[in-house]
């Protein structure tokens, strides 16, 4: 008997699947109703056009007739354009492998496919990601035609797991397609692509509107009417989009548990549990490596092989967090995952498509399924030559980057040395035990006390600081739940279920808890300030201490004002994501340009004034100078100027990170001074 037949679909899974199917049917009904209305509008407009032309055949009546007809026709085009859109995955960053290239890996996958009782992938690709996934090219017609799926294996994943963990992860991916009930997920995926096309993929449609309105001045009037009707249709479909995803995301959680159970039957529960617990560390390590080389763009530094770099960073971060090494890999526990996350709130919100790692691990443990486990065998051993493969993937990554000068590849030893320097530069002194990660040092208030250094950064105090951060986050989410009407009907807090309308009552309790913790930490902050004030006084360094406090206060105050200005500027440009006629775009662009002049003043402030200008990094300066050096036109009928907009978006995206950088550097300079006292 196939062991996959032993896996039962839960009642929760069936219920969520039915809800999702109902949501899809609702979409179909609403969509067909909109099509029929659009057809009716087209016939009505055609009849009105006929009446106008019948008054007398001349240029004016022909233009008006065509304009009336276009109102209906443009709605039909808007509603059916998705049928001609095909989503094709970009394979340029992947490397395809065959059984000739990797016979052992293919045999490994064949065995998993047989155990899961599913089809062997059509093609197998390698990427740089810390992930494995099944994918396929899709179109509207994918819902009705059988499609063979491709397998993507990330070298960043293979580099940080053992062989049995890879077996469990691949079994999980294949598990999504091992039951017929999983087909509903594929339908939702395609319906979502249809809705996404109608709601957001409007560039081609906008171009049609622009060309049609440019035929004659009168046409602009009718095109504006068509654009307004399309906007109303989008609002209706946005509601449907949210409704479908609210249903499907609940189903997705059940699908993850189901696929995990499939993996447990194939490899036992422990390999998948171990890899899930380590995944965030592996992801963070890979991101750290990419960020390192991103920051080295101006120096034209690259890597021969990113993946020994990733492994080094993973080991370094594990050491920094006191994680034990087991069979050459860091061992991460649920307790460690929860060390910095004290939140007790669990809201099944729209974006919660996956259960938490903790919930998945606990569900895996409940299966109690044990299989032979050999954690000492690395997943990389399945490859004929993992070093050559990872080097080839590295070449793919750096091929996307344009350098001003010949590149300088770093050896593994050179990377490790430079990374540690950068890590230290972007880290707060370890002696503070992460206390100031989300807190600011305060100024001494002339309250002399005897303070011992040992009591300042104990584990109990650190735990209290993280509890405060979690409470603030939980309170913020509950306030949003109380203030807004949304689809969330229930939520969990500290293991208990609450109705959404109970949120205000719970808020009162949590705000009282937060106030008590804040009072304790405020007292403790003053103890810290007292201790370092006394140390600075003993060493005649009070002037430096006060100057660093003033600098940090200036950064905080200026950033608060400028951030509000930035949000106003960002809101002024939101129209560029909408479907609008050319004349409306032009009018809104005038307002946007006025707001931009105000924002440029803020950008110039951080570029020219102390203490900000001396804190800017080289890459910051290059982007800001490029933006400030000339005034750009963002819209030239019939197109947006994408090159000019890219300069603007680059600067806007940089803006937030600059202020985070300023705040961090101001805090670090002060804390570094503390550490030296």
LOTOR-239533 format. One record per residue (C-alpha): residue in one letter; z, x, y. Coordinates in steps of 0.1 Angstrom, whole numbers. Layout:
! residues N
  rest      Z      X      Y
     A      Z      X      Y
...
! end
This chain:
! residues 677
  rest      Z      X      Y
     X      0      0      0
     X    -10     14     34
     X     22     22     53
     X      7      8     85
     X      9    -26     69
     X     47    -23     68
     X     48    -24    106
     X     55    -59    119
     X     43    -72    152
     X     75    -83    170
     X     80   -118    184
     X     83   -102    219
     X     49    -85    214
     X     33   -118    203
     X     48   -137    232
     X     36   -111    258
     X      1   -110    242
     X     -2   -148    245
     X     10   -146    281
     X    -16   -120    288
     X    -44   -139    271
     X    -35   -169    292
     X    -37   -148    324
     X    -72   -136    313
     X    -83   -172    307
     X    -70   -182    341
     X    -91   -154    356
     X   -122   -166    338
     X   -116   -202    351
     X   -110   -191    387
     X   -139   -167    386
     X   -163   -194    372
     X   -150   -218    398
     X   -158   -193    426
     X   -193   -187    412
     X   -200   -225    411
     X   -187   -228    447
     X   -209   -198    457
     X   -239   -215    441
     X   -230   -248    459
     X   -227   -229    492
     X   -261   -212    485
     X   -278   -245    479
     X   -262   -260    510
     X   -272   -231    531
     X   -307   -232    516
     X   -309   -269    525
     X   -297   -263    561
     X   -322   -234    564
     X   -349   -258    553
     X   -339   -283    579
     X   -339   -257    607
     X   -373   -243    597
     X   -387   -279    595
     X   -379   -283    632
     X   -407   -259    639
     X   -419   -227    623
     X   -413   -199    647
     X   -395   -166    649
     X   -361   -181    660
     X   -360   -208    632
     X   -371   -182    606
     X   -343   -159    616
     X   -317   -187    617
     X   -329   -200    583
     X   -327   -165    567
     X   -293   -161    583
     X   -280   -194    568
     X   -295   -186    534
     X   -279   -151    534
     X   -244   -165    537
     X   -246   -181    503
     X   -267   -153    487
     X   -243   -126    499
     X   -214   -144    482
     X   -233   -145    449
     X   -242   -108    452
     X   -205   -101    459
     X   -194   -120    428
     X   -218   -106    403
     X   -221    -70    415
     X   -196    -58    389
     X   -220    -67    361
     X   -242    -38    371
     X   -214    -13    375
     X   -207     11    347
     X   -176     33    345
     X   -187     67    332
     X   -160     93    326
     X   -166    126    343
     X   -167    151    314
     X   -175    182    336
     X   -139    194    334
     X   -137    190    297
     X   -149    212    268
     X   -163    194    238
     X   -154    208    204
     X   -170    202    170
     X   -158    206    134
     X   -177    239    132
     X   -157    252    162
     X   -123    240    150
     X   -123    231    113
     X    -85    231    109
     X    -79    209    139
     X   -106    184    127
     X    -91    183     93
     X    -56    177    109
     X    -71    148    129
     X    -88    133     99
     X    -56    131     80
     X    -39    114    109
     X    -68     89    112
     X    -65     81     75
     X    -28     75     77
     X    -31     53    108
     X    -60     35     92
     X    -84     37    122
     X   -118     52    131
     X   -124     89    136
     X   -132     96    173
     X   -168     97    183
     X   -163    130    202
     X   -134    153    208
     X   -128    171    241
     X   -103    195    254
     X    -88    194    290
     X    -62    213    309
     X    -38    183    310
     X     -3    180    296
     X    -15    149    278
     X    -35    134    249
     X    -55    102    253
     X    -83     81    238
     X   -111     71    263
     X   -146     56    264
     X   -173     47    289
     X   -170     10    299
     X   -188    -17    316
     X   -184    -55    318
     X   -203    -58    285
     X   -177    -35    268
     X   -156    -66    262
     X   -182    -80    238
     X   -197    -49    222
     X   -180    -25    198
     X   -174      9    214
     X   -164     41    196
     X   -137     60    214
     X   -134     97    223
     X   -103    118    219
     X    -90    141    247
     X    -64    168    239
     X    -48    186    267
     X    -43    224    263
     X    -13    221    286
     X      2    198    260
     X     -7    219    230
     X      8    249    247
     X     43    233    250
     X     48    215    216
     X     49    223    179
     X     24    212    152
     X     44    181    140
     X     49    170    176
     X     11    170    181
     X      7    150    149
     X     31    124    163
     X     15    123    197
     X    -20    118    182
     X     -7     92    158
     X      7     73    188
     X    -27     74    206
     X    -45     62    175
     X    -17     36    169
     X    -29     17    200
     X    -61      8    181
     X    -47      4    146
     X    -39    -34    150
     X    -63    -61    160
     X    -38    -75    184
     X    -43    -43    204
     X    -77    -57    214
     X    -61    -77    242
     X    -53    -44    260
     X    -90    -35    260
     X    -99    -70    275
     X    -73    -65    302
     X    -86    -31    310
     X   -121    -44    315
     X   -110    -75    334
     X    -90    -51    357
     X   -122    -30    362
     X   -140    -62    372
     X   -113    -72    397
     X   -110    -37    410
     X   -148    -37    416
     X   -145    -70    435
     X   -115    -60    455
     X   -120    -23    463
     X   -153    -10    452
     X   -172    -25    481
     X   -192      5    495
     X   -225     -7    481
     X   -219    -43    493
     X   -209    -31    528
     X   -242    -12    529
     X   -261    -44    521
     X   -242    -62    549
     X   -250    -34    573
     X   -287    -33    565
     X   -290    -71    567
     X   -271    -74    600
     X   -294    -47    615
     X   -325    -68    609
     X   -318    -87    641
     X   -289    -94    665
     X   -286   -130    652
     X   -281   -117    617
     X   -249   -100    627
     X   -234   -135    633
     X   -242   -148    598
     X   -232   -115    582
     X   -198   -118    599
     X   -194   -153    584
     X   -204   -139    549
     X   -179   -111    553
     X   -151   -135    562
     X   -158   -157    532
     X   -159   -126    509
     X   -125   -116    524
     X   -111   -150    514
     X   -124   -146    479
     X   -108   -112    477
     X    -74   -126    487
     X    -77   -152    459
     X    -87   -125    434
     X    -59   -102    446
     X    -34   -129    435
     X    -52   -131    401
     X    -52    -93    398
     X    -14    -92    404
     X     -8   -121    380
     X    -28   -105    352
     X    -11    -71    357
     X     24    -86    358
     X     17   -102    324
     X     -1    -72    309
     X     24    -46    321
     X     51    -64    301
     X     28    -63    271
     X     21    -26    277
     X     57    -19    272
     X     56    -36    238
     X     24    -18    229
     X     41     16    236
     X     70      7    213
     X     45     -4    186
     X     24     28    189
     X     57     49    187
     X     65     31    155
     X     31     40    141
     X     38     76    150
     X     72     75    133
     X     56     63    101
     X     31     92    102
     X     53    121    113
     X     89    108    113
     X    107     98    145
     X    121    132    155
     X     89    151    165
     X     78    123    189
     X    113    120    203
     X    115    158    209
     X     81    159    226
     X     89    129    248
     X    121    145    260
     X    103    178    268
     X     72    162    284
     X     85    160    319
     X     95    197    318
     X     61    207    304
     X     43    186    331
     X     65    200    359
     X     58    236    347
     X     20    230    347
     X     22    214    382
     X     42    244    394
     X     15    268    382
     X    -13    248    399
     X      7    246    431
     X     13    283    430
     X    -25    290    428
     X    -32    263    454
     X     -9    282    478
     X    -28    314    470
     X    -62    301    480
     X    -63    321    512
     X    -56    352    492
     X    -83    343    467
     X    -59    348    438
     X    -68    332    404
     X    -57    335    368
     X    -73    348    336
     X    -53    322    317
     X    -31    295    332
     X    -13    286    300
     X      9    317    295
     X     19    311    331
     X     28    275    323
     X     49    287    293
     X     67    313    314
     X     75    287    341
     X     88    262    315
     X    111    288    301
     X    123    298    336
     X    130    262    346
     X    148    257    313
     X    170    287    320
     X    178    274    355
     X    189    241    340
     X    209    258    311
     X    187    242    285
     X    189    258    250
     X    159    272    232
     X    152    259    197
     X    123    274    177
     X    109    291    208
     X    108    258    228
     X    133    243    253
     X    154    215    238
     X    159    187    262
     X    185    160    256
     X    188    124    269
     X    220    136    286
     X    201    162    306
     X    174    137    316
     X    202    114    329
     X    221    143    346
     X    203    137    380
     X    195    101    375
     X    226     80    380
     X    207     47    387
     X    219     17    367
     X    191     -6    380
     X    163    -16    358
     X    137    -40    373
     X    106    -48    352
     X     84    -43    382
     X     47    -46    385
     X     42     -8    380
     X     66     -5    350
     X     39     -4    323
     X     58     20    301
     X     94     19    288
     X    117     48    299
     X    118     79    278
     X    154     70    269
     X    144     36    257
     X    116     50    236
     X    137     77    221
     X    165     52    212
     X    139     28    196
     X    124     57    176
     X    159     67    164
     X    165     31    152
     X    135     34    129
     X    154     60    109
     X    121     73     95
     X    124    109     84
     X     94    131     73
     X     92    168     65
     X     95    186     99
     X     85    222    106
     X     93    227    143
     X     88    265    141
     X     50    261    137
     X     33    259    172
     X      6    234    178
     X    -17    262    191
     X    -19    275    155
     X    -43    247    147
     X    -70    264    169
     X    -93    291    156
     X    -86    312    188
     X    -62    295    212
     X    -63    324    236
     X   -101    322    240
     X    -99    284    243
     X    -72    284    270
     X    -91    310    289
     X   -123    289    288
     X   -103    259    301
     X    -89    281    329
     X   -124    291    339
     X   -133    254    342
     X   -104    248    365
     X   -112    276    389
     X   -149    268    389
     X   -140    237    411
     X   -125    259    438
     X   -145    276    466
     X   -132    309    478
     X   -140    327    510
     X   -141    362    493
     X   -143    376    458
     X   -114    364    436
     X    -85    385    424
     X    -73    374    390
     X    -36    380    384
     X    -24    394    351
     X      5    376    334
     X     30    401    346
     X     17    399    382
     X     19    361    381
     X     55    362    368
     X     66    386    396
     X     49    366    424
     X     61    333    410
     X     97    343    410
     X     94    354    446
     X     79    321    455
     X    104    302    435
     X    133    318    453
     X    116    312    487
     X    114    274    479
     X    148    270    463
     X    182    266    478
     X    208    292    469
     X    221    285    434
     X    258    288    444
     X    256    253    459
     X    250    238    425
     X    223    214    439
     X    249    197    461
     X    226    199    492
     X    194    188    474
     X    197    154    491
     X    223    162    517
     X    225    180    550
     X    253    204    560
     X    274    190    589
     X    291    207    619
     X    327    217    618
     X    349    192    637
     X    378    215    647
     X    401    203    619
     X    417    235    605
     X    425    234    568
     X    430    258    540
     X    399    255    517
     X    393    273    485
     X    357    280    476
     X    362    270    440
     X    368    234    449
     X    336    230    470
     X    308    226    444
     X    325    215    412
     X    307    194    386
     X    327    163    396
     X    316    167    432
     X    280    172    422
     X    282    141    400
     X    295    121    430
     X    266    133    452
     X    240    122    427
     X    258     89    422
     X    256     82    459
     X    218     89    459
     X    213     65    430
     X    234     38    447
     X    213     41    479
     X    181     38    459
     X    195      8    439
     X    207    -10    470
     X    173     -4    487
     X    154    -20    458
     X    179    -49    456
     X    175    -56    493
     X    137    -57    489
     X    142    -81    460
     X    165   -103    481
     X    142   -103    512
     X    108   -109    495
     X     94   -136    473
     X     79   -119    442
     X     73   -122    405
     X    106   -106    394
     X    128   -133    380
     X    155   -111    364
     X    167    -76    364
     X    193    -54    346
     X    221    -36    362
     X    245    -14    342
     X    234    -31    310
     X    239    -67    322
     X    212    -92    330
     X    210   -108    364
     X    189   -135    379
     X    169   -124    410
     X    189   -148    432
     X    221   -130    421
     X    209    -98    439
     X    228   -106    472
     X    261   -110    453
     X    256    -77    435
     X    246    -60    468
     X    280    -67    483
     X    297    -49    454
     X    274    -20    454
     X    276    -15    492
     X    314    -14    488
     X    311     12    461
     X    287     32    482
     X    310     31    512
     X    339     44    491
     X    317     73    478
     X    304     81    512
     X    339     83    526
     X    349    107    499
     X    318    129    504
     X    322    128    542
     X    356    143    538
     X    342    168    513
     X    313    177    537
     X    339    185    563
     X    358    207    539
     X    326    227    533
     X    319    229    571
     X    355    241    576
     X    352    268    549
     X    320    283    563
     X    331    280    599
     X    362    300    590
     X    340    326    572
     X    316    329    602
     X    346    332    626
     X    361    360    605
     X    328    379    606
     X    320    372    643
     X    289    351    634
     X    297    318    650
     X    268    320    675
     X    243    324    646
     X    260    295    627
     X    258    272    658
     X    222    281    665
     X    211    273    629
     X    229    239    631
     X    212    231    664
     X    178    241    649
     X    183    218    619
     X    194    189    642
     X    163    194    664
     X    140    192    634
     X    157    161    620
     X    156    143    654
     X    120    152    662
     X    107    143    627
     X    123    108    629
     X    104    100    661
     X     71    116    650
     X     72     99    616
     X     74     65    633
     X     44     74    655
     X     25     85    624
     X     31     52    605
     X     18     33    636
     X    -13     55    636
     X    -18     51    598
     X    -16     13    602
     X    -42     14    630
     X    -66     29    605
     X    -60      6    576
     X    -91    -15    585
     X   -113     13    570
     X   -103      0    536
     X   -116    -35    543
     X   -150    -51    541
     X   -160    -57    577
     X   -192    -62    597
     X   -204    -33    619
     X   -194    -48    652
     X   -158    -55    640
     X   -156    -19    627
     X   -168     -6    661
     X   -141    -26    680
     X   -113    -16    657
     X   -125     20    658
     X   -120     20    696
     X    -84     10    692
     X    -79     36    664
     X    -93     64    686
     X    -68     55    713
     X    -39     57    688
     X    -54     90    675
     X    -50    105    710
     X    -13     97    709
     X     -9    112    675
     X    -28    143    684
     X      0    150    709
     X     25    150    681
     X      3    173    659
     X     -1    196    689
     X     37    197    693
     X     43    210    658
     X     15    235    663
     X     27    250    696
     X     64    244    700
     X     95    261    686
     X    110    260    660
     X     81    243    643
     X     52    266    651
     X     69    297    635
     X     76    276    603
     X     40    266    597
     X     23    282    567
     X    -11    298    570
     X    -28    270    551
     X    -11    245    575
     X    -25    263    605
     X    -60    264    592
     X    -62    226    586
     X    -45    217    619
     X    -68    241    639
     X    -98    226    622
     X    -87    191    632
     X    -77    198    668
     X   -106    220    678
     X   -130    190    685
     X   -131    153    689
     X   -149    136    659
     X   -168    104    655
     X   -157     86    624
     X   -183     57    624
     X   -220     59    631
     X   -237     27    622
     X   -245     20    594
     X   -222     46    578
     X   -187     61    581
     X   -189     98    588
     X   -173    110    556
     X   -172    146    566
     X   -153    138    598
     X   -130    114    580
     X   -122    140    554
     X   -109    163    581
     X    -88    135    594
     X    -74    125    560
     X    -67    162    551
     X    -46    165    583
     X    -28    131    578
     X    -20    140    542
     X     -7    173    553
     X     15    158    580
     X     41    144    557
     X     44    176    537
     X     47    196    569
     X     78    177    579
     X     93    181    544
     X     86    218    548
     X    102    220    582
     X    133    201    570
     X    136    222    539
     X    132    255    558
     X    157    244    585
     X    182    235    558
     X    175    266    537
     X    180    290    567
     X    214    275    573
     X    224    275    536
     X    211    310    532
     X    234    320    560
     X    263    302    543
     X    256    321    511
     X    257    354    529
     X    291    348    545
! end
